[in-house]
Amino acid sequence: MDEKVRRNVLGRIPYGVYVVGVRRGTGEISAFTATWLSQCSFQPPRIMLGVKAGSTGHEMIESDRVLAVSLLASGQKDLAGAFFKRPEVGPGTLNGIPYRPGTNGCPILGGAPAFLECRVVEMLGGGDHTVVVAEVVEAGASREAPPLTLAETGWKYGG
Ligand SMILES: Cc1cc2nc3c(=O)[nH]c(=O)nc-3n(C[C@H](O)[C@H](O)[C@H](O)COP(=O)(O)O)c2cc1C
């Protein structure tokens, strides 16, 4: 296989951009930007997400096996860009961005047009990212909005 072509072709797979909220115990929350996310089952309703091995988000998902996905709207690149590093937690804010805890305790961004709350059912490791399969246990939407896509941001993750 030609590695250059492989990278080029994998880099063409289209993705959305999300902020994944996580928690550990009762006192600790965090969030990270993710793009490798897809629905993977109608019934039960499940999503799968590639989570970077060894990252804080990975550790926290492994620990409490819950997460929340804030879907982002077109134009919310700045919001996504705020979660490449572990955010500073303030009163009701992450990196100064308002959030609220979901019913499972994971943070959901206030500005997100829609969200999912999930419980993890499977973690399939082996590569530099773990495939986290999670069941959707709650969902909400405050408005219709075209999604933020990786293509819109100009960022790359994949290849
Ligand atoms: C464009 C972009 C997309 C990303 N997508 C993912 C993703 O799908 N899954 C993931 O675990 N990390 C993803 N990351 C990395 C996380 O946003 C974050 O940098 C990482 O969780 C921090 O790891 P650390 O705890 O080791 O610092 C992405 C980063 C960028 C810049």
The ligand as an SDF file (V2000), in Angstrom:
LIG
                    3D

 31 33  0  0  0  0  0  0  0  0999 V2000
   -9.5180   18.5200   14.7370 C   0  0  0  0  0  0  0  0  0  0  0  0
   -9.3590   17.6350   15.9210 C   0  0  0  0  0  0  0  0  0  0  0  0
  -10.1910   16.5370   16.0710 C   0  0  0  0  0  0  0  0  0  0  0  0
  -10.0560   15.6750   17.1600 C   0  0  0  0  0  0  0  0  0  0  0  0
  -10.8410   14.5720   17.2460 N   0  0  0  0  0  0  0  0  0  0  0  0
  -10.6560   13.7240   18.2770 C   0  0  0  0  0  0  0  0  0  0  0  0
  -11.4350   12.5400   18.3800 C   0  0  0  0  0  0  0  0  0  0  0  0
  -12.2710   12.2140   17.5390 O   0  0  0  0  0  0  0  0  0  0  0  0
  -11.2240   11.7430   19.4570 N   0  0  0  0  0  0  0  0  0  0  0  0
  -10.3070   12.0520   20.4280 C   0  0  0  0  0  0  0  0  0  0  0  0
  -10.1700   11.3040   21.3810 O   0  0  0  0  0  0  0  0  0  0  0  0
   -9.5600   13.1550   20.3450 N   0  0  0  0  0  0  0  0  0  0  0  0
   -9.7290   13.9970   19.3070 C   0  0  0  0  0  0  0  0  0  0  0  0
   -8.9660   15.1150   19.2390 N   0  0  0  0  0  0  0  0  0  0  0  0
   -8.0280   15.3950   20.3400 C   0  0  0  0  0  0  0  0  0  0  0  0
   -8.7500   16.0480   21.5260 C   0  0  0  0  0  0  0  0  0  0  0  0
   -9.4710   17.1970   21.0960 O   0  0  0  0  0  0  0  0  0  0  0  0
   -7.7650   16.5130   22.6110 C   0  0  0  0  0  0  0  0  0  0  0  0
   -6.7290   17.2220   22.0110 O   0  0  0  0  0  0  0  0  0  0  0  0
   -7.2020   15.3710   23.3930 C   0  0  0  0  0  0  0  0  0  0  0  0
   -8.2640   14.6580   23.9910 O   0  0  0  0  0  0  0  0  0  0  0  0
   -6.3080   15.9030   24.5190 C   0  0  0  0  0  0  0  0  0  0  0  0
   -5.5540   14.8370   24.9550 O   0  0  0  0  0  0  0  0  0  0  0  0
   -4.6440   14.9450   26.2800 P   0  0  0  0  0  0  0  0  0  0  0  0
   -5.5560   14.7120   27.4410 O   0  0  0  0  0  0  0  0  0  0  0  0
   -3.6550   13.8390   26.0680 O   0  0  0  0  0  0  0  0  0  0  0  0
   -4.0350   16.3240   26.2670 O   0  0  0  0  0  0  0  0  0  0  0  0
   -9.0770   15.9550   18.1510 C   0  0  0  0  0  0  0  0  0  0  0  0
   -8.2420   17.0580   17.9990 C   0  0  0  0  0  0  0  0  0  0  0  0
   -8.3530   17.8900   16.8930 C   0  0  0  0  0  0  0  0  0  0  0  0
   -7.4120   19.0510   16.7560 C   0  0  0  0  0  0  0  0  0  0  0  0
  1  2  1  0
  2  3  1  0
  2 30  2  0
  3  4  2  0
  4  5  1  0
  4 28  1  0
  5  6  2  0
  6  7  1  0
  6 13  1  0
  7  8  2  0
  7  9  1  0
  9 10  1  0
 10 11  2  0
 10 12  1  0
 12 13  2  0
 13 14  1  0
 14 15  1  0
 14 28  1  0
 15 16  1  0
 16 17  1  0
 16 18  1  0
 18 19  1  0
 18 20  1  0
 20 21  1  0
 20 22  1  0
 22 23  1  0
 23 24  1  0
 24 25  2  0
 24 26  1  0
 24 27  1  0
 28 29  2  0
 29 30  1  0
 30 31  1  0
M  END
$$$$
